[in-house]
């Protein structure tokens, strides 16, 4: 059965004809930039307007780069338009990039979690447009996790990075257009911003409550189940446990060669976390951590997405593994000089250092997350 009919911003592109016609249009997008009939936003903008520049974020303009892989400047063969990398060294626009357009259009599906780099690609582009006196149009998309539930921690700015740069909750319950409105004020940006809103969406709707097609926002987020787990299990990227990259169930299966999956299953299910069950599993990643090595662990199953707290489930899973295997479990850095990766992902170091237990961090974060929800009410469009 098809879900409730919803139109994305790109389906209502005609409503901003007056802003785009007769002007040089830049477009920041990726494979998730599609209309209701699966037509690419790149093609639509190229056909209707004067498309002069494309901007590629993490994973590339056509989605052909793995997580963290270098994204190069190139030419899009389908349109002949120059593709500028807006990832890595060029995540903040240089003057050449700014000079390539008069108005910048953004159309990318995010997953509703603070770690996703697309959020910061958008806000850095907004900063550049403010600096260069350029206009910006954001084609809104649904938050696949809905627009009501907020969980996790509020990021401590000491741990700002490209996987979390502002004082956002882990799960923030804003659409990408609402996020743009929030960031404009948060960063005090003098930029003309137009958000093309959704039609038919309500805040309680997850993506699969709508009739919108799913296109994987990144190679390791293949479906909504992965997105739902991601808010809790992404923190495993900061450990020597596999978060399931290189399997068909990334962010749903967690494991390592040293784990006893049966014992971990019993320990986790004994916690009786609402809406969550853990099932022992084994997997052998084809790339990333423990490539080609058999890992044992658990799959996190969300049995009630309204009643569960995936963030708490992921952190308590990590805490349980840390306690069960104190000699084998380890936190990792992504570079020699950088802070521990888990501190960036959690937005704090209090858990890693032992200043707070997992339970204390979860409990102490609830009120700041609630206050964030109150503070962003004025930016909501739906």
N, C-alpha and C positions, 0 to 999 in steps of 0.2 A: 504494500500500500504506500503510495506517495504521501509525503508529509505536507504540511501546511504551505501554501504558495507564498514564496518570498522572492523579492527582487533585490539583487545587490546593487551597489552604486553604479557599476559599469552597465547594468541593464537600463539605467536612467541617465546615461551619458549625454543624451540629447538636451537635458535640462541645463547643461553648462556650455551649450554651443556658443553663446555670446562671449564666454571667457576664452574659448579655444580657437575659434575660427579666425583666420588671418594672422595668427601668431605662431611663433616657433615653439613647438611643444616638446618638452622632455618627458620621459616616462620611466618611472622606477617600478618594476614589476618582476614577475617570475612565472613559472607554469601555473600557479594558482590564480593568476589574472585571467579569468575566463568569464563569459557571460552565461546566461541560463541555458544557452544552446551549445555550450562548450567552445564557442569562438574565442580566440585569443584576444586579450585586450591590446596586445601589440598590433595585431592585424586591424582591429577596429579603429584604433587611433590613427594608424597609418592610412587607412582608407578614407577617413573622414576629415582629418586635419593635416597640418604640416609637421609631421614627426621629424625632429632633427637630432634627437639624442635619446639613447636608452641607457639606463643605469642599473647595473647588476649588483645584487646583494649577495650574501652568503649562498652558496650552491649554484650561482650563475643565473643568467637571464633565461636560459632554457632548462635549468635544473640539472646540469650535467657535471656538477662538482660536489664531491663528498664534503662532509662537515669539516670546516676549517681549511679546506683546500684553497690554494691561491686562485683568485679570480682575475683574469687578465683583461686589459682593453682589447677589443676586437671589433669586427664588423658583423652585424647580424645578416646572414646570407639570405634570409627570407625578405628583408626590407631594404638591405643595403645601407642601413643606418648604423652609425658608430655606436658601439656599446662601451661605456665607460665603467670601469670597476669602481663600485662604491663599497668595497669590502677590504679589510686589511689596511694597508698603508694609505689607501684612498677613501677610507670610511668618512672622512671629513672632506667635503668638496674643495678642490683647488679652483683657481680662477678659470682655467681652460674649461672645466666642467660647468661652471656657472655661466660662462659666455655662450654655451651651446644652446640655450633655450631662453624663452621669455616667461613661460609658465610651466611649472612642473606638476605632473599628474602622478599620484601614487596609488597603486592597486595591487596589494599583496594580502593574502590570508595569513593571519597569525594563529597561534594555538591557545592563547589566553593565559600564558605563563610568563613570568618576568624574565626567565632565562633567554627567551627567543630574541635573536639578534635583529630580526626585522624591525622590532620596536625602535631600536636605537638608530638603525639605518634611516627610518622615517624622521626621527627627531633631529639627527645630525643634518639631514637634508633641509629640514625646517630652519635650522640655525643658519645654514648656508644661504637659503632664500632670503632670510631676514637681513643678512649681511650684504647681499647683492641686490636687494630691492626687487626680488622676483616674487611672483604670486605662486600659490600652491593650491592644488585641488586634490583632495583625498576621496577616493571612491570607497565608500564604506562597505564593510563585510561583517557578517555575523561573528560573534565570539562563539566558537564551536562548543565551549563549555558553558554557554549560557551567560546571562547578565545579572545573576543574583548572588551566587555563592562566592565569597572571598575568604581565602584561607592562607596559611603560611606565616612568614615573617615579613616585617617591613625592613627593607634594605638599609643598613647603616652605611652612610656615604663614604666611610673609610674603606669600604670594600667595593666601591664603584668599578665597573668594568664593562666590557661589551656584552656580558651576559647578565647585566643588571646595573643600570646607571643612575637610577632615581629611587626615591623613597616610595616604591611600589610594593604591594603585597605579592607574594608568590603567585597567587591566583587573584587577579584584579577585577574581573567581571566588567570590563569595558570593551566596546567595539573598537576597532582601529581608528575610526573617525572620532569617537569620544576620547580616546587616548590622545589624539592629535590636539583636540581642544584643550584638554588638561595640560599637556606639555607646553603649549603656547604660553599659558599663564605661568606654569611652574618655572619655565626658563626665561620668563619676561621677554618674549620674542615679539618684535614689531614686524609681523609678517601678515599679509593678507591671505587668510585661509578660508577656503570653501570646502565644506564636506557635503558630498552628494549622499543623502541618507538612504537607508534601506526602506523598502516598502513591504509591510506585512509581518515584520518580525516583532516578537514580544520578548521581554527579558527572560522569561522562564524557558525559552526554547533553546535546546541544544541543536547542533547542526542537523542531526538526524530527525529532529522534529519538523524540519522544513523539507521542501522538495529540491533544495540546492544540491548540485553535484559535489562529491568529495574529490578533491585533487590533493595528493600528499603535499603538505606545506614544505617538507624537506625529506630527503631520502630515508631517514630513520624515524619518520612519523607516518607510517603507511595508512593508518585508519584512526577512527575516533577513539577506539579502545586504547591505543597507544597515547593519544593526547590526554585522555582522562588519567592514565597512570603517570604520565610525564611530570605532572606537578609534584608528585611525591618521589619518583624514582630517578629524576634527573640528577639528584645529589650524588648518585653512585658514580657519575662521571668524575667526581673528585676522590675516588677510592681505587684500590686495586681489584675491586670486583667488576665483573662485566655487567653493564647495564643492558645487555642484549643486542648491542650493535653487532652486525654480522650474522644475525638470525632473522627469522621471519616475524619475530615478536619483540622488537626493540622496546625497551622501557616497561615491558610487561614481565619479562623474565630477568631475574637477577641471580648471579651465581659466580663461583670461582672454583678452581680445582680442589681447594682445601676444605670446601663446605660439605657437610652431611645434609643432603636435602631433606631426608625424612625427619631428622632431629630439628632442623630449622622450621619445617612445616608445623610440627607440634608446638614449638615455642611460640610461633606467631599466632596460630589459631587459639592458643590458650589465652591470648590477650583479649579475645572476643571484641575486636574492633568493629564498630557498626558499619555494615555495608561492604566489608572486605573479607575475603577468604584467601588463604595461601595454600598452594598445591605444590608438592615436591615435583621437581622436573630436572632434566639434564639436557645440555645443549653444547654444541661445539661451534664457536664463532668462526665465520669464514674470513673475518678481518677484525681489526681493532684489538682490544685487550684479549689476551689468551687465544689468539688466532690459532686454529687447528688443534686446540687442547680441550679435552672434555671437561666441562664445568658442571657442577651440581649446585642446586639452589632451589628457588621457588618461583612460581608465577603468581603475581598479584592479580586476583580476580575482583573486579568491582561488581558486587551483587545488588547494590542499591546506590546509584550515583547521587541521589538527593540526600541520602542519610550518611554517606561516608565522608571521611576527610582523607583524601589521597595523600596530601602532604604529610599528615601525621603518620599514615601507614608507611610511607617511604622512609621517614626519619626513624621510626621505631624499628623498622626492618634493618636499617643500617646499624642502629644501636645494638640490636640483638646479635647481629653478626660480629660486631666489634667486641661484645662481651664474650661470645662463644669462642672466638678465635683471636685472642689478644696478641699472639705471637705472629700470626699470619696476616691479619687484616692491617691495611695501611692506608693513610691519606696520601695523596700525590699532589705534585705541582705540575703545571703545564709548561713551565720554563724554570730555569735555575733560580732566577731572581724573584719570580712572582710569588705572591702569597699563595697559601694552600688553595687549591681549586675549590674545595668544599666551602671555604669561607666566602668566596665570591658567589657561589651558588646559593648558600643559605643567607647571604647578606650579613653575616656576623661570624665571629670566631668563638663565641661563648660555648658552643657545643663541643667543638674540636678540642679546645683547651681545658674543658671540664669545669668552666665557670658556671655552667648550667647543665643539668641533665636534659635528655631529649624531652622528657615530660615537662620539665620546667620551661623550656624554650617554647614548646607548643602552647602551654597555658599562658605564659607571659605575653605572647604575641596576639592573643585574641582581641584585647581591648585596642591596641594600636591599629589593627586591621579594621575593626569596627569604626574607629574614628576616621580612617581613610575613606571608608564607604560614605560617611556623612559629608566629608569634605569635597567629594567629587560629584555630589548630586547636581550641582549647577551645570555640569558638562554633559549630562545624560541627554540623549536625543530620543529615547524611547521609553 
